Amino acid sequence: MTGPLSLWRRLRFLLQRRTAADALAEEIAFHLEQRTAELVRAGYAEPDARARARQQFGNPTAVRQAGREVWIGSRLDLIGRDVRVAVRSMARTPGFTLTALATLALGIGGAVSVFALVYAALLAPLPYPEADRLVSLELVVRDEGATTDRFPWSYPKFRTMRERVPFAERVAGFNTVNANLRGEGVPERLVV
């Protein structure tokens, strides 16, 4: 049973471990006493009956361990033990603990920052509906000597292309121009 009720029961056992362990010890003692009484009634002496009852019952420590595994599961118990050991170890070496935590924080922060930049620049979808249908067209002139030159579109060529391309619903154009801004002082290169 691995439902929420079972998980709740296991967590409750973790919080009330002493009470549950005491109840299990009392139950084991009860069963041993009952079996001892049955063996005494069957004709065994008290010490022999007690030894035989323990032998038939099995190892009480193993029974307690099996009960623990049923209540909280061995993995959950091992994780709890590991966490307690880790906390104790970190408390003994606070300098190392602070250094390790600072290193982890910086590493995680750096990784998140880099991912945010990569996502924004390369992975994020374009802010257009049906962005996978966008097409970019360039005017390219190929020379026989394998040099390729890209030329800006003139407005009449852009208008002709917009009218003659049957697959395009809408067409938009843009152009960038490099210019030098001169005046007093050092000239500055502008892209407009």
N, C-alpha and C positions, 0 to 999 in steps of 0.2 A: 504494500500500500504506500504510494508515494504522493498522495494528495495533500492538500493544504492542512487537513486535520492531522495527518501523520507528521508533517513538518512542524506544526504547532506543538505537538506532543514532544517531539525531540528538542525543540527550543526550550520548552518548559522544563524538561529534564535537565538541560544544561544549567538553567537558572536555579533549580532546586536539587542539585546533584546530591548533597548530603542527605536530604530527606529521603530521596529515592533509594540511595545506597543503604541507609538504615532500614528502610522497609524491606528491601531485598534480603539483608542479613537476618532480619527477624523471621522472614518467610523460610529461609534456608534452615534456621535453627528449629522452627516449628516442624518442618518436614522430618528433620533428623530425630527430633524427640518423638514424633508419631511413629516413625519406623522403629526406633529403639523400643518403645512401649509394645509394639506388635511382636517384636522378637523376644521380649521378656515374657509376654503371655504365651509365646510358642515354646518356652522352656530354656531360653538362653540366660546365662548370668548377665547382670547389669553391665560390667565392663566388656564382656564379649559381644553383647547385643549392641552396645554403642559403637564398637570397632566395626562390627559387621554392617551396621546401618551406614556408617561413613563410607565403607567400601562400596556398598551398593549404590549409595547416592552419587558418589563421584567426588571430584575435587571441588570444594566450595568456591575456591578462587576462580576456577575455570567457569563455574556456573555464574558467578558474579560478572565475569568478563563477557560471557555470552549475553547476559541480560543487558549489560551496557550497550553492546553492539546492536541489540534489538531496539533499545530505546533511542539511542542517538546516532547509531551508525558508526562504524570504525573510522571512516574517512573524516567525518565531521569532528570526531574526537581527536584524531591526529592533527587536523588543521588547528583546532583550539590549542593543543599542546604546543605546536610549532609557533603559533602567535605568541603564546606566553613566554616561550624560550627567547624568541626574537625581541620582545619588549624588554625582558630582563637584560639581555645582552646589550641592547641599545642604551639602557639606563646606566650600565657600567662604564660605557665609553661615550660620554656625551660629545666630545670633540669630533670623533669619527662620525657619530650619528648626524651631527649638524652638517659636517662636510658632505656626507653622502646625500643627505636630504637636499642641500643646496645644489649639488651637482645634478641630482635628478630633476629638481625644479627648473634649473637652467636648461637642461637637455630637453625636457618636455616642452618648455616654453619656446625654445628655438625651433623644435620640430613642428610645433603648431603654427608658429609664425611663417616658416618656410612653406608649409603646406597651404596656408591661407594665401600667400603670394602666388604660388604655383596654380592654385585653384582659380584665383581671380584672373590670372594672366592667360592660362592655357586650358583649363578644364571647365570653367563655368560656361553654361550655354549663353549664346548671344541673346540680348534682350529684345528679340523679334519673334513674332509668331512664326512657326515653321522655319526656324533658322537653318535647318538642314537643307532647305531648298534655295538658299542664297547662292548666287553665282557672281564671280568677279571676272570681268572681261578687260583685256588689255589690247592695245594696238601695238603690234610687234612687227618690225621690219627685219627680215632675215637677209643677210648679205651672203654672197656665194663663199666668202672667206670665213664662214662660221661665226661671224660676229652678229650679235643680236642687239638691236637698239629699240628701246621703248619710247614711244612718242605720246605726248598728251593728245587727247581727243579734242577736236574742234567742236564747237556747238553744232554746226550743220551735220558733221559725221555722227555725233551723239543722237541727234534727232532722227536721222535716217536709220540708225541701228535700232532705236526704240520702236520705230514704225515697222521694221522688217523682221524683228525677232519674234517668231510666233509663240515660243514657249514661255515668254516672260509676261507675267501679269502686270507688274509695275517695274519701271526702270528709273534708277536714280544715278546721278553722276557727281563726281567731285574731282578736283584737281588741286595739286599742291605746286607751289612755285617757290623756288629758292631765289632770294634777293639779298643784296648787300645794302645795309642801312649805313649811309655815310653822313657825316655832319662834322661837328666839332668833336675831336677825340678819335678814338680807335673805331674803325668800321666794324659792324656786327653783322653776322650772317643770320638771316631770318628764313624760316620756312612758313609760308602763308598759303 
